[in-house]
């Protein structure tokens, strides 16, 4: 009898050199295992010339261990880590574009106050709201603003920092 391990959400951090084609090879590792990437961001890390890829996936822990091992086999990868939701502090950012006709709507103004959202641009035809929070927070604001006829909506991938101290800075200093 085969026992399936429960899936859970993991944030995978991959510290790398910044080379052309690396994103394609990293994402192919997930593709080969039929793992859907829910979110992905790439940015410079705290060490010069080292970048950090952040992937969010939902898989059993045994599978994420194998994926991290495969990621680390890539020549440009310095280190890869995976973390549970409890081990990280994370946020997303989103922007909503609405018609200026709703700019002074009291209901929208109240929604902004409750969600730590603010207006970043106003033109004669539209205004843009920006907010930062958990995925669920952004999803709720999206649902609240959707009836007003969103002209555009965009959100970032997850950005995350670990709660426990990581020795990655020391390891990356050696690399540098």
N, C-alpha and C positions, 0 to 999 in steps of 0.2 A: 504494500500500500504506500503510495507516494504522498508525502505530507508537504503541502505548499506553505512556504513561509509568508507571513503577512507583509504586504507592501507598506512602506512608509516614505515620507518625503525626506530627501537628503539634499543638502547644499554641498556641491563639489567645488573645491578651489584648486586650480591648477596654475602653478607658478612656472613661467616659461621664458625662453628667449622670444623675441618678437620677430618671427620669420614668416615670409609669404607662404601661404598654403597650410599653415599649421591649424587654423580653425577647421578647415576641411578634414584634415586627418583626425583631429580630436572628435569632431562630431560623427565621423565615420565609425568610431569605436562604439558610440551609443547606437548608431544605426544597425550595425552588425548584430547587436543583441536585442533589437526591436524595442529599444528604450526611447520613449518620447521625451524630448527636452522641453520642459514646461517654461523655462526662462533661461536666458543666457546674457551675460554682460562681459565686456572685456575692458580693462583699464590698466594704466600703469600701476605698479605696486609701490611700496615704500622704498624699494631699492632701484637705483638708476638702471635702465636697460632691461628690467625684468617686468613682465606683464602678468596680470592675473586674469584668468578666465573663471567665471563663476557660473556653474550650471545648476539648475534645480530639476530634480527627477524624482519619480515615485517608483520605487523598486524594493524588493526584499534586501535586507542588509548583506546577505551572502553575495548577491549579485553586484552590489555597489563595491564591495571589497575587490572583486575580480576586475571590475571596470577601472577602478583606481590603479590597480596593478598594471593593466594594459596601458592606461594613460601615461604612467611613469616610464614605460618602455620607449616612448617617443624620444628621439635624440634631444630635441629642444626643451623637453619638460625637465624642470629642476626637481620639483616635488608636486605631489597631488594629495589632497586630503578630502575626506568626507565628514560631514557633521549633521547631526540630527537637529530638528527645530529647536530643541531646548538648549543646544550648545552655541547658538548664534543670536545676534541681534541683527535684524534685517528690516529693510524698507524698500518700497517702490515709489516712483514718482509718476504722476499722470498729468496730462493737460487735456482740457475740454474746450472746444470752440463752439460758442453759441451766438445766435443773432443778437445784435445790440438791442433789439426790441424787448429783450428780457432783462436788460442790464439792471433796471431799478425794480424788478419784481421782488416783492418782499419775501416770498417763499424761497427764491434762490439765494437772496442775501442771508436768510436764516440758515440755510443748508451750508453755506460757506463758513459761517461762524462755528457751527457745530463740528465741522470736519477739518478744521485748521487749514482751510483752503483760502487762496487769495487770488485776486485778479492781477494778471501780469501785463496785459495789453488791452487797450480799448481803441477801436477805430469807429468810423461812422457806420460800418456794416456788421462788425462782430466784436466780441471780447473773448479773452482766453483766461480760463481759470486753471491754476496749478495747485496740486495737492501732493503731499507725501504721506505715506502710511503703509500699513499692512495690505496685502492683496485684497483681503476681505473689506477693508475700509474703502479702498478704491472701487471695488465692485459695488458697494452700497451707494456711493456717490454717483457712480455711473447710472445705476437704476433710478436714482432720484432725478437726475438731469435728463435722462433719455426722453421723457415725455415733452421736453421743451424743444426737441428737434436738434440733436447734436449735429453740428456741421462737420466736426472732426473730433476724433478721440485718439490719443496715443498714450502708451504707458511704457515705462522702462522695464528692464528685467530687474531681478532682485539684486540688491547690493547687500553684502553681509560682512560682519566682523564677528570673530569668535569671542565667546565669553571667557573661556580659559586662556591663559597665556600660551602662545604658540612660539616655538623656537625658530620659526621660519625666518625672522629677521637675521638671527645669527647665522643660520644656514645660508641665507642669500648673501650675507656679507662675505662669507668664504667664497661663494661663487663669483662675486664681483671682484 
